[in-house]
Amino acid sequence: MNAEARTTGASPGEPPAPPRIPPTPEPPDTPTTDPARSVGPESPTGPARSVGPEWPGRARDSRSGPAGRAGGGSLRYAVVVAGLVLALAAAALASLALGSVRIPPGQVLDALTGRAADPSPFRTIVLDVRLPRVLLGAVVGAGLAVVGAVLQALVRNRLADPFLLGISSGASAGAVLVLVAGGGVGLVGGVTTTLALPAGAFAGALLALVLVYGLARRGGTLTSTRLVLAGVAVSYILSALATLLLVVAGRPEQFQEAMYWSLGGLGSARWDTLVLPAAVLAFGVAALLTLARPLDLLLVGEEGATVLGLDTARFRAAVFVLASLVTAVMVAASGAVGFVGLMAPHAARLAVGAPHRRLLPVAALGGALALVLADLGARTVAAPQDIPVGVLTALTGGPFFLWLMRRRPEGASL
């Protein structure tokens, strides 16, 4: 028997047996596509379509499909919004009850519901002093937070903020110029507060934004480092200009009042000064919510947004003007309150993600809560003396800014 016969096992003189072919395995009864990657219902001809490679680290369970993600995201969003609303209501109630004069919660509720006696000092304190201040704090905090979230998308810089980019300082300088040119008109009362002061603040904010953007953009590119540095430089210059205007005006009493206001404070809140900020906030948030999709497109980059049909230059210019308007009115009402527009949007992104249709309402609620709590601390830490609320926001926002800088990847720009 030769080697070939021995290998095939055939007898001498017989043809070799054909090679054995293994049977074809039956197809599995269930599709092998990962449910996390399937899109749409299963077709009659096969399993559901699969899209792209699986994201690293994604959980492999049936709840990670599109329906599960949508349902879980909606539930999470509803829980976050409800929690923020409850927290804001609790903070507002605490702000109405606490201060240089402590009011029992029952008396606060009686004053709010109209059951308190008419000649009651508690009723006067709650309705005429503290409630406008709490509402103004919520409005200003929400406005600054929304503007901060929008600016971070426009310039694609997580450190963008009305205060850091010089917009708040520009609004303060414009408002101080109106005060000095107004011949001694005070910070409250008269046409200065209702019309001229916000108009001057808007002009200053818009000028500051144009300066920062022009200085930071070089050779057709805009880098994070140049943007932050230009914002800090313009902010210092405009703050020094506002101080110089107050000094040369020769009105010591106005200088002290304006300096306190420029540090951020809600002590001048009254019902008539609340109308314009609330109206501008409602208009600004409604307008920005309609622009949520273009803002989301900017997150993919300048070229990607242009390919998807967005005129980025015109869109940025329009949203910059709107952001300057909202910031100017908030600064005219409360002074320069820093870092609320930096902290609240980051906390909102951690809670609900980056899409602006969900981000902006959550950021607004978070900013309102932050400033109401900051104002409560400003009124109670050194009671009966008020601390400028901007001091407390800077004490918390400064470390938060440093933490963001330390979180950046090694070698990355600001």
C-alpha positions in Angstrom: 0.0 0.0 0.0 1.4 3.3 -1.0 1.5 6.4 1.1 -1.5 8.0 -0.7 -3.6 4.8 -0.1 -2.6 4.7 3.5 -3.5 8.4 3.9 -7.0 8.1 2.3 -7.7 4.7 3.8 -8.5 3.1 0.4 -7.7 -0.5 -0.5 -5.2 -1.2 -3.3 -6.8 -1.1 -6.7 -9.9 0.9 -5.4 -10.4 4.6 -6.2 -9.8 6.9 -3.3 -12.9 8.0 -1.4 -14.1 11.6 -1.9 -13.1 14.1 0.8 -15.7 14.6 3.6 -17.4 18.0 3.5 -18.6 19.2 6.9 -22.3 20.0 7.2 -23.4 23.6 6.9 -24.5 24.9 10.3 -28.1 26.0 10.6 -28.6 29.8 10.9 -29.4 30.9 14.4 -33.0 31.6 15.3 -32.2 35.0 16.7 -30.3 37.8 14.9 -26.7 38.4 16.0 -26.9 42.1 15.7 -26.3 43.9 18.9 -29.6 45.5 20.1 -27.7 48.6 21.0 -26.8 49.1 17.4 -30.0 48.1 15.6 -32.3 50.7 14.0 -35.9 50.3 13.1 -38.2 47.3 13.2 -37.1 43.9 12.0 -37.8 43.4 8.3 -39.3 40.2 6.8 -36.1 39.4 5.0 -33.7 39.6 7.9 -32.8 41.2 11.2 -32.8 44.9 11.9 -30.2 47.1 10.2 -27.0 47.6 12.1 -25.3 51.1 12.2 -21.6 51.4 12.6 -19.3 49.9 15.1 -20.3 49.7 18.7 -19.2 52.5 21.0 -16.4 51.4 23.4 -17.7 50.7 26.8 -21.4 50.7 25.9 -23.5 48.4 27.9 -24.9 45.4 26.1 -28.5 45.1 27.2 -31.9 45.4 25.6 -32.5 48.8 27.2 -29.7 50.4 25.2 -31.7 50.5 22.0 -33.1 53.7 20.5 -36.4 53.3 22.2 -34.8 52.6 25.6 -32.4 55.5 25.2 -35.2 57.9 24.3 -37.4 56.8 27.1 -34.6 56.9 29.6 -33.5 60.3 28.4 -37.0 61.8 28.7 -37.5 60.4 32.1 -34.1 61.7 33.3 -34.9 65.2 31.8 -38.2 65.3 33.6 -36.7 64.2 36.9 -33.9 66.9 36.6 -36.4 69.6 35.7 -38.7 68.7 38.6 -35.9 68.5 41.0 -34.6 71.9 40.0 -38.1 73.5 40.3 -38.5 72.0 43.8 -35.1 73.2 44.8 -35.7 76.7 43.5 -39.0 76.9 45.3 -37.4 75.8 48.6 -34.5 78.3 48.1 -37.0 81.1 47.4 -39.0 80.3 50.5 -35.8 80.2 52.6 -34.8 83.6 51.1 -38.2 85.1 52.0 -37.9 83.8 55.6 -34.2 84.5 56.4 -32.3 87.7 56.6 -31.6 90.4 59.1 -35.2 89.9 60.3 -36.2 86.2 60.5 -39.8 85.5 59.6 -41.5 82.2 60.5 -42.4 80.1 57.4 -46.1 80.3 58.3 -46.0 84.0 58.3 -44.3 84.0 54.9 -47.0 81.7 53.5 -49.7 83.9 55.0 -48.2 87.0 53.3 -47.9 85.2 50.0 -51.5 83.9 50.1 -53.0 87.2 51.3 -54.0 85.9 54.7 -51.7 88.1 56.7 -53.1 91.2 58.4 -52.9 94.3 56.2 -50.8 96.5 58.5 -48.3 93.8 59.1 -44.5 94.4 59.1 -43.9 90.9 58.0 -46.2 91.3 55.0 -44.4 94.5 54.0 -40.9 92.8 54.3 -42.0 89.7 52.3 -44.0 91.3 49.5 -42.3 94.7 49.0 -38.6 93.9 49.9 -37.7 90.3 49.6 -40.0 88.9 47.0 -38.9 91.3 44.2 -35.3 90.6 45.2 -35.8 86.8 45.0 -37.5 87.1 41.6 -34.9 89.4 40.2 -32.2 87.0 41.4 -33.9 84.1 39.6 -34.4 86.1 36.4 -30.8 87.4 36.3 -29.3 84.0 37.2 -31.4 82.3 34.5 -30.4 84.9 31.9 -26.7 84.8 32.6 -26.7 80.9 32.5 -28.5 80.8 29.2 -26.1 83.3 27.7 -23.2 81.3 29.0 -24.4 78.1 27.4 -25.0 79.8 24.1 -21.6 81.5 24.1 -19.8 78.2 24.8 -21.5 76.8 21.7 -20.8 79.8 19.5 -17.1 79.9 20.2 -16.7 76.2 21.0 -14.9 77.0 24.2 -16.0 75.5 27.6 -14.5 78.5 29.4 -16.7 81.1 27.6 -18.9 83.2 29.9 -20.3 86.7 29.8 -18.0 87.7 32.6 -14.8 86.1 31.2 -15.4 87.4 27.7 -15.7 91.0 28.9 -19.4 91.3 28.0 -20.4 92.0 31.6 -17.6 94.6 32.1 -18.6 96.3 28.8 -22.2 96.5 30.0 -21.1 97.9 33.3 -18.9 100.6 31.6 -21.8 101.6 29.4 -24.2 101.8 32.3 -21.7 103.9 34.3 -21.2 106.2 31.4 -25.0 106.8 31.3 -25.0 107.5 35.0 -22.1 110.0 34.8 -23.6 111.7 31.7 -27.0 111.8 33.4 -26.0 114.5 35.7 -26.3 112.7 39.0 -29.4 110.6 38.3 -29.4 107.7 40.8 -29.2 104.0 40.1 -32.9 103.6 40.9 -35.8 105.6 39.8 -36.6 107.7 36.8 -36.0 107.1 33.1 -32.3 106.1 33.7 -33.2 102.8 35.2 -36.0 101.9 32.8 -34.6 102.9 29.5 -31.2 104.8 29.4 -29.3 102.4 31.7 -30.1 99.2 29.8 -29.5 101.0 26.5 -26.0 102.1 27.6 -25.3 98.7 29.0 -26.3 97.1 25.7 -24.0 99.4 23.7 -21.1 98.7 26.1 -21.7 94.9 26.0 -21.9 94.8 22.2 -18.7 96.9 21.9 -16.9 94.6 24.3 -18.0 91.5 22.4 -16.8 93.0 19.1 -13.5 93.9 20.5 -12.9 90.5 22.1 -13.9 88.6 19.0 -11.8 90.9 16.7 -8.7 90.6 18.9 -9.0 86.8 19.3 -9.6 86.1 15.6 -6.4 86.2 13.6 -5.7 84.8 10.2 -9.3 83.6 9.9 -9.0 81.3 13.0 -10.2 81.6 16.5 -8.4 79.8 19.3 -9.5 79.2 22.8 -6.3 80.7 24.3 -6.6 84.0 22.4 -10.3 84.2 23.1 -9.9 83.9 26.9 -6.8 86.2 27.0 -8.6 88.8 24.9 -11.7 88.6 27.1 -9.7 89.1 30.3 -7.7 92.0 28.9 -10.8 93.8 27.6 -12.6 93.1 30.9 -9.8 94.8 32.9 -9.6 97.8 30.5 -13.3 98.4 30.6 -13.5 98.0 34.4 -10.7 100.5 34.8 -12.5 102.9 32.4 -15.7 102.6 34.5 -13.8 103.3 37.7 -12.1 106.3 36.1 -15.4 107.8 35.0 -16.8 107.6 38.5 -13.7 109.1 40.0 -13.5 112.1 37.7 -17.3 112.7 38.0 -16.6 114.2 41.5 -19.7 112.7 43.2 -18.5 110.7 46.2 -22.0 109.4 47.1 -22.6 108.2 43.6 -19.2 106.6 43.4 -19.8 104.5 46.5 -23.2 103.4 45.3 -22.0 102.6 41.8 -19.0 100.7 43.1 -21.3 98.5 45.2 -23.5 98.0 42.2 -20.6 97.1 39.9 -19.7 94.2 42.2 -23.1 92.7 41.7 -26.1 93.2 44.0 -29.8 92.8 44.1 -30.6 95.4 46.8 -32.2 97.8 44.4 -34.9 95.3 43.2 -38.4 96.6 43.1 -41.5 95.5 41.2 -41.1 98.2 38.5 -37.4 97.3 37.9 -38.4 93.6 37.5 -40.6 94.0 34.4 -37.9 94.7 31.8 -35.4 91.9 32.8 -38.3 89.3 33.0 -39.6 90.3 29.5 -36.1 90.2 28.0 -35.4 86.8 29.6 -38.6 85.3 28.2 -37.9 86.7 24.7 -34.3 85.6 24.8 -35.0 82.0 25.9 -37.9 81.6 23.5 -35.7 82.9 20.6 -32.7 80.7 21.5 -34.9 77.6 21.8 -36.0 78.1 18.2 -32.3 78.2 17.4 -31.4 75.0 19.2 -30.7 72.9 16.1 -28.2 75.4 14.6 -26.5 75.7 17.9 -26.2 71.9 18.0 -24.7 72.0 14.5 -21.9 74.3 15.7 -20.8 71.6 18.1 -19.6 69.5 15.1 -17.3 72.3 14.0 -17.2 75.2 11.6 -16.8 73.2 8.4 -19.3 70.5 9.5 -21.9 73.1 10.2 -21.3 74.8 6.9 -21.6 71.5 5.0 -24.9 70.9 6.8 -26.3 74.2 5.4 -25.6 76.7 8.2 -24.4 80.2 7.4 -22.1 80.3 10.4 -20.9 83.9 10.1 -24.4 85.4 9.9 -25.8 83.1 12.5 -23.0 83.9 15.0 -23.5 87.6 14.5 -27.2 87.4 15.1 -26.8 85.3 18.2 -24.0 87.5 19.6 -26.3 90.5 19.4 -29.1 88.6 21.2 -26.7 87.4 23.9 -25.4 91.0 24.3 -28.9 92.3 24.7 -29.8 89.7 27.4 -26.5 90.3 29.3 -26.9 94.1 29.1 -30.3 94.1 30.7 -29.3 91.6 33.4 -26.2 93.7 34.2 -28.2 96.9 34.3 -30.5 95.3 36.8 -28.0 93.6 39.1 -24.5 94.8 38.2 -21.7 92.5 37.1 -22.3 89.1 38.6 -19.6 86.7 37.4 -19.2 83.0 36.9 -22.9 82.1 37.0 -22.8 81.8 33.2 -19.8 79.5 33.5 -20.9 77.1 36.3 -24.6 76.5 35.5 -24.2 75.4 31.8 -21.5 72.8 32.8 -23.7 71.4 35.5 -26.7 71.2 33.1 -24.6 69.3 30.5 -23.6 66.8 33.1 -27.3 66.3 34.0 -29.0 66.2 30.6 -26.3 66.3 27.9 -25.4 68.8 25.2 -28.5 69.2 23.0 -29.6 72.8 23.5 -33.4 72.1 23.4 -32.9 70.4 26.8 -29.8 72.2 27.9 -31.1 75.7 27.9 -34.1 75.2 30.2 -32.1 73.2 32.7 -29.3 75.8 32.6 -31.8 78.6 33.2 -33.2 76.8 36.2 -29.7 76.0 37.5 -28.6 79.6 37.1 -31.7 80.9 38.9 -31.1 78.5 41.8 -27.5 79.4 42.0 -28.0 83.2 42.2 -31.0 82.9 44.6 -28.8 80.8 47.0 -25.9 83.2 46.5 -28.1 86.2 47.4 -29.4 84.4 50.4 -25.8 83.9 51.6 -25.0 87.6 50.8 -27.8 88.7 53.1 -27.2 86.3 55.9 -23.4 85.8 56.3 -22.8 89.3 57.6 -26.4 90.3 58.6 -27.6 93.0 58.8 -25.0 94.1 56.3 -25.3 92.9 52.7 -22.3 91.5 50.9 -22.3 92.1 47.1 -23.5 88.9 45.6 -20.8 89.1 42.9 -18.2 88.5 45.7 -19.8 85.1 46.6 -20.2 84.0 43.0 -16.5 84.8 42.4 -15.4 82.9 45.5 -17.2 79.8 44.2 -16.6 80.4 40.4 -12.9 81.0 40.7 -12.1 77.5 42.0 -14.5 76.1 39.5 -12.7 77.9 36.7 -9.4 76.4 37.9 -10.9 73.0 38.1 -12.0 73.2 34.5 -8.5 74.2 33.4 -7.0 71.2 35.2 -9.4 68.9 33.5 -8.3 69.8 30.0 -6.1 67.2 28.2 -2.4 67.6 28.5 -1.1 69.9 25.8 -4.5 71.1 24.8 -5.4 74.8 24.5 -7.7 76.6 26.9 
